[in-house]
Structure formats: structure tokens, C-alpha cells
Amino acid sequence: MHHHGYLWTGPKQRFDDEALRRPPPPYPPPDGSHPELVRRHREVRAEFPLVDLPPLETAYWLVKPMKLIRGTWEEPKEAAAWIAERLAGYAPRFGSASDRDRARRTLRADSAAERLGCGGDVSYGCYLERPTFLSLAVVCCSPNRSMPELPCPAGSVRPPAPPSATPH
């Protein structure tokens, strides 16, 4: 098992486009459906896997392009340290004083390490200067506990084993 990190910042209005943040239904609208519904289904079906918006269900980051991965770690503590570093870096821009609080950020990172260590995913979101939103996520991969059928977006991330030494 390993972990992938994702980071997104952008306008809150774009973040609120929930249709592009959830996977489309597996089947198209029934025959005779309103043309707008059919058009929207096609749009979401084509864009959901490609759009950089954070998915509503954290595990769905794994269907997004590999270029959106901001880091990969074998150890939960390393992934949690990445979260802590991102939170510290963005802290001066947080819209809420409680989000800027160092002790609260430390608790979030500690909680992330514990959750990741149990095979769970972690997702945090908060306002920056309005109307900007920050989304951080670390997703367990190979397999993901909530969606084990999702493949690793990076393929095999483990380096090949070193060749064994043979005496001459």
C-alpha cells in the first residue's frame, strides 16, 4: 500500500460545481429525457475523469490524471508530514483564525497519520482569501479500502528491487 497526495486551490464558485465533482451515473438518461439532461450527462461523463476539481468522494482522485499527483509516499507519517507542510504554508491565507492555529494544524496532521495508517483516506478543505478554496487530500492506493477496484493512477510506483549480489 502507498499514498498519493493531491492539492487544489481555486475559486469557491468552481469548487461548488458538484456535477463535475461526482462520477456520472453508469447509465445515460432514459430515452425521451430532456435534452439538457442528456447533454449534461455526456459532459460530466467526458469531463469527470479529467477535471482537476476535487471529487466528492476522496477515493475518486485515483481516476484522475497522474499529473495531478503532488506526491507519493509509502509511509503514512510521510504523507501526513506533507499535509502538515501544506497547511503551514497556506496558514497565513486561511480565512478562519481557528484554521491558522498551529495546535489545530498539528492535531490535523496527527489525525491524518493515524487514519492513513489504518488504510483510510484523508481530505481537508478550507477557505483562503475569499472566494478561494483549498482542498488537500491523501488517498491510500493499491488497494484503496473504500474502492479497491480503482487502479493506481501511477501504475507501479515501487522501484524495482536492486539486483542481488552474486559472488564471483
CYANA upper distance limits for C-alpha pairs under 8 A (distance plus 0.5 A):
  1 MET  CA     74 GLU  CA      7.35
  1 MET  CA    140 CYS  CA      7.34
  1 MET  CA    141 CYS  CA      6.28
  1 MET  CA    142 SER  CA      5.69
  1 MET  CA    143 PRO  CA      7.02
  2 HIS  CA     72 THR  CA      7.55
  2 HIS  CA     73 TRP  CA      6.24
  2 HIS  CA     74 GLU  CA      4.95
  2 HIS  CA     75 GLU  CA      7.48
  2 HIS  CA    140 CYS  CA      6.38
  2 HIS  CA    141 CYS  CA      5.87
  2 HIS  CA    142 SER  CA      7.24
  3 HIS  CA     72 THR  CA      5.97
  3 HIS  CA     73 TRP  CA      5.69
  3 HIS  CA     74 GLU  CA      6.75
  3 HIS  CA     75 GLU  CA      8.17
  3 HIS  CA     76 PRO  CA      7.84
  3 HIS  CA     79 ALA  CA      7.36
  3 HIS  CA    138 VAL  CA      6.76
  3 HIS  CA    139 VAL  CA      5.90
  3 HIS  CA    140 CYS  CA      5.02
  3 HIS  CA    141 CYS  CA      6.09
  4 HIS  CA     69 ILE  CA      6.69
  4 HIS  CA     70 ARG  CA      7.72
  4 HIS  CA     71 GLY  CA      6.18
  4 HIS  CA     72 THR  CA      5.01
  4 HIS  CA     73 TRP  CA      7.15
  4 HIS  CA     79 ALA  CA      8.37
  4 HIS  CA    138 VAL  CA      5.94
  4 HIS  CA    139 VAL  CA      5.81
  4 HIS  CA    140 CYS  CA      7.17
  4 HIS  CA    141 CYS  CA      7.63
  5 GLY  CA     69 ILE  CA      6.27
  5 GLY  CA     70 ARG  CA      5.75
  5 GLY  CA     71 GLY  CA      5.56
  5 GLY  CA     72 THR  CA      6.80
  5 GLY  CA     79 ALA  CA      7.72
  5 GLY  CA    136 LEU  CA      7.99
  5 GLY  CA    137 ALA  CA      6.20
  5 GLY  CA    138 VAL  CA      4.83
  5 GLY  CA    139 VAL  CA      7.00
  6 TYR  CA     61 TRP  CA      8.36
  6 TYR  CA     68 LEU  CA      7.01
  6 TYR  CA     69 ILE  CA      5.90
  6 TYR  CA     70 ARG  CA      5.85
  6 TYR  CA     71 GLY  CA      7.94
  6 TYR  CA    135 SER  CA      8.48
  6 TYR  CA    136 LEU  CA      6.28
  6 TYR  CA    137 ALA  CA      5.60
  6 TYR  CA    138 VAL  CA      6.74
  7 LEU  CA     68 LEU  CA      8.46
  7 LEU  CA     70 ARG  CA      7.36
  7 LEU  CA    134 LEU  CA      7.93
  7 LEU  CA    135 SER  CA      6.21
  7 LEU  CA    136 LEU  CA      5.17
  7 LEU  CA    137 ALA  CA      7.01
  8 TRP  CA     52 ASP  CA      7.96
  8 TRP  CA     53 LEU  CA      7.54
  8 TRP  CA     54 PRO  CA      7.46
  8 TRP  CA    134 LEU  CA      6.35
  8 TRP  CA    135 SER  CA      5.60
  8 TRP  CA    136 LEU  CA      7.14
  9 THR  CA    132 THR  CA      7.30
  9 THR  CA    133 PHE  CA      5.99
  9 THR  CA    134 LEU  CA      5.02
  9 THR  CA    135 SER  CA      6.81
 10 GLY  CA     14 ARG  CA      7.56
 10 GLY  CA     15 PHE  CA      7.61
 10 GLY  CA    132 THR  CA      5.82
 10 GLY  CA    133 PHE  CA      6.06
 10 GLY  CA    134 LEU  CA      7.46
 11 PRO  CA     15 PHE  CA      6.96
 11 PRO  CA    131 PRO  CA      6.21
 11 PRO  CA    132 THR  CA      5.01
 11 PRO  CA    133 PHE  CA      6.58
 12 LYS  CA     16 ASP  CA      6.65
 12 LYS  CA    130 ARG  CA      8.40
 12 LYS  CA    131 PRO  CA      5.87
 12 LYS  CA    132 THR  CA      5.77
 12 LYS  CA    133 PHE  CA      5.84
 13 GLN  CA     17 ASP  CA      7.49
 13 GLN  CA    131 PRO  CA      8.12
 15 PHE  CA     53 LEU  CA      7.11
 15 PHE  CA     54 PRO  CA      8.16
 15 PHE  CA    133 PHE  CA      7.95
 17 ASP  CA     21 ARG  CA      7.36
 18 GLU  CA     22 ARG  CA      6.93
 18 GLU  CA     56 LEU  CA      8.12
 19 ALA  CA     23 PRO  CA      8.45
 19 ALA  CA     24 PRO  CA      8.43
 19 ALA  CA     44 VAL  CA      7.21
 20 LEU  CA     44 VAL  CA      6.32
 20 LEU  CA     47 GLU  CA      7.48
 20 LEU  CA     48 PHE  CA      5.90
 20 LEU  CA     51 VAL  CA      7.87
 20 LEU  CA     53 LEU  CA      7.79
 20 LEU  CA     55 PRO  CA      8.29
 21 ARG  CA     48 PHE  CA      7.20
 21 ARG  CA     53 LEU  CA      6.70
 21 ARG  CA     54 PRO  CA      6.67
 21 ARG  CA     55 PRO  CA      4.78
 21 ARG  CA     56 LEU  CA      5.99
 22 ARG  CA     48 PHE  CA      7.57
 22 ARG  CA     55 PRO  CA      6.25
 22 ARG  CA     56 LEU  CA      6.23
 22 ARG  CA     57 GLU  CA      7.88
 23 PRO  CA     44 VAL  CA      8.01
 23 PRO  CA     45 ARG  CA      7.75
 23 PRO  CA     48 PHE  CA      6.66
 23 PRO  CA     49 PRO  CA      8.47
 24 PRO  CA     41 HIS  CA      7.21
 24 PRO  CA     44 VAL  CA      6.56
 24 PRO  CA     45 ARG  CA      5.98
 24 PRO  CA     48 PHE  CA      8.05
 28 PRO  CA     38 VAL  CA      7.72
 28 PRO  CA     41 HIS  CA      7.25
 29 PRO  CA     33 SER  CA      6.66
 29 PRO  CA     37 LEU  CA      7.70
 29 PRO  CA     38 VAL  CA      6.64
 29 PRO  CA     41 HIS  CA      8.00
 33 SER  CA     37 LEU  CA      7.19
 33 SER  CA     38 VAL  CA      7.25
 34 HIS  CA     38 VAL  CA      7.11
 35 PRO  CA     39 ARG  CA      6.58
 36 GLU  CA     40 ARG  CA      6.52
 37 LEU  CA     41 HIS  CA      6.61
 38 VAL  CA     42 ARG  CA      6.84
 39 ARG  CA     43 GLU  CA      6.72
 40 ARG  CA     44 VAL  CA      6.61
 41 HIS  CA     45 ARG  CA      6.49
 42 ARG  CA     46 ALA  CA      6.68
 43 GLU  CA     47 GLU  CA      6.52
 44 VAL  CA     48 PHE  CA      5.95
 45 ARG  CA     49 PRO  CA      8.24
 46 ALA  CA     50 LEU  CA      8.17
 47 GLU  CA     51 VAL  CA      6.17
 49 PRO  CA     63 VAL  CA      6.31
 49 PRO  CA     64 LYS  CA      5.60
 49 PRO  CA     65 PRO  CA      7.86
 50 LEU  CA     64 LYS  CA      6.28
 50 LEU  CA     65 PRO  CA      6.81
 51 VAL  CA     64 LYS  CA      7.97
 52 ASP  CA     64 LYS  CA      7.99
 52 ASP  CA     68 LEU  CA      7.64
 54 PRO  CA     58 THR  CA      8.08
 54 PRO  CA     61 TRP  CA      7.61
 54 PRO  CA    135 SER  CA      7.53
 55 PRO  CA     60 TYR  CA      6.47
 55 PRO  CA     61 TRP  CA      6.91
 56 LEU  CA     60 TYR  CA      8.39
 58 THR  CA    121 ASP  CA      7.29
 58 THR  CA    122 VAL  CA      7.99
 58 THR  CA    123 SER  CA      7.18
 58 THR  CA    137 ALA  CA      7.58
 58 THR  CA    139 VAL  CA      7.39
 59 ALA  CA    121 ASP  CA      7.66
 59 ALA  CA    139 VAL  CA      6.67
 59 ALA  CA    140 CYS  CA      8.37
 59 ALA  CA    144 ASN  CA      7.50
 59 ALA  CA    146 SER  CA      7.59
 59 ALA  CA    147 MET  CA      7.13
 60 TYR  CA     64 LYS  CA      7.76
 61 TRP  CA    139 VAL  CA      7.93
 62 LEU  CA    139 VAL  CA      8.25
 62 LEU  CA    141 CYS  CA      8.35
 62 LEU  CA    150 LEU  CA      7.08
 62 LEU  CA    151 PRO  CA      7.54
 62 LEU  CA    152 CYS  CA      6.84
 62 LEU  CA    153 PRO  CA      6.12
 63 VAL  CA    150 LEU  CA      7.62
 63 VAL  CA    151 PRO  CA      8.30
 63 VAL  CA    153 PRO  CA      7.02
 64 LYS  CA     68 LEU  CA      7.62
 64 LYS  CA    153 PRO  CA      7.65
 65 PRO  CA     69 ILE  CA      8.37
 65 PRO  CA    153 PRO  CA      7.27
 66 MET  CA    153 PRO  CA      5.92
 66 MET  CA    154 ALA  CA      6.19
 72 THR  CA     79 ALA  CA      8.05
 73 TRP  CA     78 GLU  CA      6.76
 73 TRP  CA     79 ALA  CA      6.36
 74 GLU  CA     78 GLU  CA      8.15
 75 GLU  CA     79 ALA  CA      7.16
 75 GLU  CA    117 GLY  CA      8.47
 76 PRO  CA     80 ALA  CA      6.61
 76 PRO  CA    113 ALA  CA      5.83
 76 PRO  CA    114 GLU  CA      8.22
 76 PRO  CA    116 LEU  CA      5.83
 76 PRO  CA    117 GLY  CA      5.91
 77 LYS  CA     81 ALA  CA      6.55
 77 LYS  CA    113 ALA  CA      5.70
 77 LYS  CA    117 GLY  CA      8.44
 78 GLU  CA     82 TRP  CA      6.91
 79 ALA  CA     83 ILE  CA      7.03
 79 ALA  CA    113 ALA  CA      7.84
 79 ALA  CA    138 VAL  CA      7.51
 80 ALA  CA     84 ALA  CA      6.71
 80 ALA  CA    109 ALA  CA      5.86
 80 ALA  CA    110 ASP  CA      7.63
 80 ALA  CA    112 ALA  CA      6.10
 80 ALA  CA    113 ALA  CA      5.55
 80 ALA  CA    116 LEU  CA      8.48
 81 ALA  CA     85 GLU  CA      6.62
 81 ALA  CA    109 ALA  CA      7.30
 82 TRP  CA     86 ARG  CA      6.72
 83 ILE  CA     87 LEU  CA      6.60
 83 ILE  CA    109 ALA  CA      6.86
 83 ILE  CA    136 LEU  CA      7.74
 84 ALA  CA     88 ALA  CA      6.59
 84 ALA  CA    105 ARG  CA      7.33
 84 ALA  CA    106 THR  CA      7.47
 84 ALA  CA    108 ARG  CA      8.28
 84 ALA  CA    109 ALA  CA      5.88
 85 GLU  CA     89 GLY  CA      6.59
 86 ARG  CA     90 TYR  CA      6.67
 87 LEU  CA     91 ALA  CA      6.25
 87 LEU  CA    105 ARG  CA      7.23
 88 ALA  CA     92 PRO  CA      8.47
 88 ALA  CA    102 ARG  CA      8.37
 88 ALA  CA    105 ARG  CA      8.02
 90 TYR  CA     94 PHE  CA      7.04
 90 TYR  CA    128 LEU  CA      8.37
 91 ALA  CA     99 ASP  CA      7.57
 91 ALA  CA    100 ARG  CA      5.39
 92 PRO  CA    100 ARG  CA      7.17
 93 ARG  CA    128 LEU  CA      5.63
 93 ARG  CA    129 GLU  CA      6.42
 94 PHE  CA     99 ASP  CA      6.77
 94 PHE  CA    100 ARG  CA      6.58
 94 PHE  CA    126 CYS  CA      7.64
 94 PHE  CA    127 TYR  CA      6.43
 94 PHE  CA    128 LEU  CA      4.84
 94 PHE  CA    129 GLU  CA      7.03
 95 GLY  CA     99 ASP  CA      8.10
 95 GLY  CA    126 CYS  CA      8.22
 95 GLY  CA    127 TYR  CA      5.83
 95 GLY  CA    128 LEU  CA      5.40
 95 GLY  CA    129 GLU  CA      6.13
 95 GLY  CA    130 ARG  CA      7.57
 96 SER  CA    100 ARG  CA      7.14
 96 SER  CA    127 TYR  CA      7.95
 97 ALA  CA    101 ASP  CA      7.00
 98 SER  CA    104 ARG  CA      7.79
 99 ASP  CA    104 ARG  CA      7.41
 99 ASP  CA    105 ARG  CA      7.58
 99 ASP  CA    126 CYS  CA      8.29
100 ARG  CA    104 ARG  CA      8.30
100 ARG  CA    105 ARG  CA      7.90
101 ASP  CA    105 ARG  CA      6.88
102 ARG  CA    106 THR  CA      6.69
103 ALA  CA    107 LEU  CA      6.76
104 ARG  CA    108 ARG  CA      6.75
105 ARG  CA    109 ALA  CA      6.83
106 THR  CA    110 ASP  CA      6.66
107 LEU  CA    111 SER  CA      6.47
108 ARG  CA    112 ALA  CA      6.54
109 ALA  CA    113 ALA  CA      6.77
110 ASP  CA    114 GLU  CA      6.89
111 SER  CA    115 ARG  CA      6.67
112 ALA  CA    116 LEU  CA      6.44
112 ALA  CA    122 VAL  CA      6.62
113 ALA  CA    117 GLY  CA      6.45
114 GLU  CA    118 CYS  CA      7.01
115 ARG  CA    119 GLY  CA      7.11
115 ARG  CA    120 GLY  CA      5.75
115 ARG  CA    121 ASP  CA      7.41
115 ARG  CA    122 VAL  CA      7.64
116 LEU  CA    120 GLY  CA      5.45
116 LEU  CA    121 ASP  CA      6.53
116 LEU  CA    122 VAL  CA      7.56
116 LEU  CA    140 CYS  CA      7.51
119 GLY  CA    140 CYS  CA      6.70
119 GLY  CA    144 ASN  CA      7.94
119 GLY  CA    145 ARG  CA      6.80
120 GLY  CA    139 VAL  CA      8.00
120 GLY  CA    140 CYS  CA      6.96
120 GLY  CA    144 ASN  CA      8.35
120 GLY  CA    145 ARG  CA      7.12
121 ASP  CA    137 ALA  CA      7.98
121 ASP  CA    138 VAL  CA      6.38
121 ASP  CA    139 VAL  CA      5.22
121 ASP  CA    140 CYS  CA      6.26
122 VAL  CA    137 ALA  CA      5.94
122 VAL  CA    138 VAL  CA      5.72
122 VAL  CA    139 VAL  CA      7.01
123 SER  CA    135 SER  CA      7.73
123 SER  CA    136 LEU  CA      6.15
123 SER  CA    137 ALA  CA      4.71
123 SER  CA    138 VAL  CA      7.04
124 TYR  CA    135 SER  CA      6.26
124 TYR  CA    136 LEU  CA      5.67
124 TYR  CA    137 ALA  CA      6.82
125 GLY  CA    133 PHE  CA      7.61
125 GLY  CA    134 LEU  CA      5.94
125 GLY  CA    135 SER  CA      4.87
125 GLY  CA    136 LEU  CA      6.79
126 CYS  CA    133 PHE  CA      6.34
126 CYS  CA    134 LEU  CA      5.89
126 CYS  CA    135 SER  CA      7.28
127 TYR  CA    131 PRO  CA      7.76
127 TYR  CA    132 THR  CA      6.46
127 TYR  CA    133 PHE  CA      5.01
127 TYR  CA    134 LEU  CA      6.61
128 LEU  CA    132 THR  CA      5.74
128 LEU  CA    133 PHE  CA      6.02
128 LEU  CA    134 LEU  CA      7.05
129 GLU  CA    133 PHE  CA      8.42
139 VAL  CA    144 ASN  CA      7.95
140 CYS  CA    144 ASN  CA      5.71
140 CYS  CA    145 ARG  CA      7.92
141 CYS  CA    151 PRO  CA      8.33
141 CYS  CA    152 CYS  CA      6.62
142 SER  CA    148 PRO  CA      7.87
142 SER  CA    151 PRO  CA      7.42
142 SER  CA    152 CYS  CA      6.65
143 PRO  CA    147 MET  CA      8.13
143 PRO  CA    148 PRO  CA      5.37
143 PRO  CA    149 GLU  CA      8.00
143 PRO  CA    150 LEU  CA      7.99
143 PRO  CA    151 PRO  CA      8.04
143 PRO  CA    152 CYS  CA      8.44
144 ASN  CA    148 PRO  CA      5.21
144 ASN  CA    149 GLU  CA      8.34
144 ASN  CA    150 LEU  CA      7.71
151 PRO  CA    155 GLY  CA      8.13
152 CYS  CA    156 SER  CA      7.81
